[in-house]
Amino acid sequence: SISFTVADILEITNVEIDDKTGDDDDHMPGDEIELTITVVNNGADDIRDIEVEVDNNKLDLDESLPEFNLDGGDDNEISVTFTIPYDTDEGTYAIKVDASGEDEDSPHTKRDAETYEVDLKVKRDKHKIIIEDVSLDNAKSTCGDAVKFSFKVSNIGREDEDVAVTIRNTALGIDKDVSNFELDSGKSESIEETITIPSNAYNEKFTFI
């Protein structure tokens, strides 16, 4: 007997994962992930208006990528970038990729690729607190001005944490305990605090930690 495999006319042949933030072997919440998808037209006829969809609900991933055309026998790479949500649990997540288009020589004839699945493994450090979305209501301040800090504290570790927040700048003599609170794993807390610039501050750029 003779056996052989017939490829789909429209086919997704590969999905490559590139972690733009961290290690390609250890994907963490908050990491920026780029998926590069290879789509092939195995037929002789051209396929137009090819749409690629990428989906995983638990990663808040639901993307429809820009349409493109493929001549017979050609392939194309298309990319999508997303950020792993901070509240993502440890585990393996199957990302589904679909592609469909229309046969140019046979109007209204759809060409659908078989769904391609790629696994994204997410890990979490036991303890990890990050500060993000830091902003000032007045980045150019003068002596005596009140400046409002806004920022978000996120717990992207596996354990719940007791968090203490301090705003500090040694040169300005500012060392202010802002808040103490419990922060569950995968949760965030938004904080606003007002600091008064000392009357003896000099003309300089200051960094707060």
Secondary structure, 3 states (H helix, E strand, C coil): CCCCCCCCCEEEEEEEEEECCCECCEECCCCEEEEEEEEEECCCCCEEEEEEEEEEHHHCEEEECCCEEECCCCEEEEEEEEECCCCCCCEEEEEEEEEEEEECCCCCCEEECCCEEEEEEECCCCCCEEEEEEEECCCCCCCCCEEEEEEEEEECCCCCEEEEEEEEECCCCEEEEEEEEEECCCCEEEEEEEEECCCCCCCCCCCCC
